[in-house]
Amino acid sequence: MHKKEIIAMLLAGGQGSRLGILTNHIAKPAVSFGGKYKIIDFTLSNCINSGIDTVGVLTQYQTLKLNRHIGIGIPWDLDKSFGGVSVLSPYLSRDNETWYSGTANAIYQNIPFVDYYDPEYVMILSGDHIYKMDYENMLNYHKRKNADVSIAVFKVPIHEAHRFGIMNTDDDNNIIEFDEKPEHPKNDLASMGIYIFKWSLLKEALVKAESRYNNSDFGKHIIPRCLECGHSIVAYEFEGFWKDVGTLESYWETNMELINLIPEFNLYEEYWKIYTKNAIQPPQYIAEGAVVDVCILGEGTEVYGEVYNSVIGSNVIIEKGTKIYDSIIMSEAIIKEGTIIIKGIISERAIVGKNVVIGEGENKVNDEFPEIYNSGISVIGEGTIIPDNVWIGKNCAISGTITQEKIINGRIESGKNLLHEEGDI
């Protein structure tokens, strides 16, 4: 059986807690994006567009919807008899009975999977970024530099560099120092969490890290150890569009950038398609007198009201008299008549009652979770039902079974929550 030159290992097990109630029931890579996609679609599409046809997807948190979405990989042409896509969840073995406890530990637990393909190179990817990247160019760079490890880097504003792992390089792009979220960064080259390793070297590093740490991690353990041991580590600078959509604000902003008249990130380029699982849907319906202005509109959606500068998923119903501004409405949501939504995120299968107002009032950060709900966005959780005639301010999180009795004077003030499910944030 032929060996593979390179395989990809895609880390998709994250909870995505900074997205609040959007990830209560699904892993972050399975969150909807751009009306019809899931976040993970971008990395999987990059793989097949780059000629990488063997991908291990490492899942752990709330895996059901992600597993259903990936299936056997048909949308990405990853349904192969040798290779293709494999979903790799933690499993019991004689020597191991633990969950994945770190990014490197997750790969360590799947060494037999990688060894089966006997690759020369292994690419490590994250399933929670929005970008288009030809991984073949990075592999060719890795070969030209005869590197042991290549790390994709992206220039970020220097005032934001403290949020990232920063790579300090010499004049030949060799990495000489790695600073994980430095208080005073020396430069602006941020790690994208995309690595190419020689498999023989990575396998040895994983085994050694596992003997020393309970939660071995690439940024904290593997990369620093490779530097200590004098391995050749090079920076591959990526100059395209790349966004980490790990916060509510960045998730909302990146969705909104898609609907610019000339978007920086174009979903519809013929030469670099983004593939996703597509059910057969009826066409959109825009009623007489309805308004749809600068929007993405999913298949099967019916609009009877007014929608401005928003991203609307599939099979959404927007009733007469409704006005929606600067919002994300996910698939199968229903927005009933007379409702106004300003800068809201309405999750899948939510129902917003008649004459509801969402997103007015003062921009007061959330009382309980100020680090999550602080940019004026109010979020309605998956399957939540909002009763008629409710007023909801900014930076609110609403989830679960909501009744009129639970709402004081019909109002949920800015920065307040109504959460009625265990684990809701």
Secondary structure, DSSP 4 states (H G I P E B T S, - for coil): -PPPSEEEEEE-----GGGGGGGSSS-GGGSEETTTEETHHHHHHHHHHTT--EEEEE--SS-HHHHHHHTTSGGGT---SSSEEEEE-----SS------SHHHHHHTTHHHHHHH--SEEEEEESSEEE---HHHHHHHHHHTT-SEEEEEEE--GGGGGGSEEEEE-TTSBEEEEEES-SS-S--EEEEEEEEEEHHHHHHHHHHHHHH-SS--IIIIIHHHHHHTT--EEEEE--S-EEE--SHHHHHHHHHHTTSSS-SS-TT-TTSPPP------PPPEE-TT-EEES-EE-TT-EESSEEES-EE-TT-EE-TT-EEES-EE-TT-EE-TT-EEESEEE-TT-EE-TT-EES-S--PPPSS-TTTS-SS-EEE-TT-EEPTT-EE-SS-EEESB--GGGSGGGEE-TT-EEE-STT--
